[in-house]
Structure formats: C-alpha cells, structure tokens
C-alpha cells in the first residue's frame, strides 16, 4: 500500500496523541474516501447540468441568502 505524509498543526497533533486508541491512518483513509465519493457525485451531477459557471455561482448566492434569512429568524 502506498504511503502519504500528512502535515497537521502542532496543537492538532497533540490532541491526536492524547487519544491513542484511534487509528488515525484509518480515519484519514476514510475521510479521503468520503471526499472522493462526494467529488464523484458532484461530477456526475455537473456533467448533466446545462448551467454556466456564472449561473451556478448566482444560484449558490441565492441559496446562501435564503438560508441566512431562514436561520436568522
């Protein structure tokens, strides 16, 4: 199995070292796998989309504004 090196802030490393029963390599592998699955789903969705990048950004802005208003209340 190939090996990768991961840099983390010193404080995070201290916190990780304090929890010895966790296999941090397995946690990182699962996080990477999950992120790749999300990216693949996004690629499938966008491959079928007819929106331009400008349209998608505008839609995202409108969704953010709507969510902000809803949570502000």
Secondary structure, DSSP 8 states (H G I E B T S, - for coil): ---------HHHHHHHHT-TTS-HHHHHHHHHHHHHHHHHHHHHHHHT----HHHHHHHHHHHHHHHHHHHH-
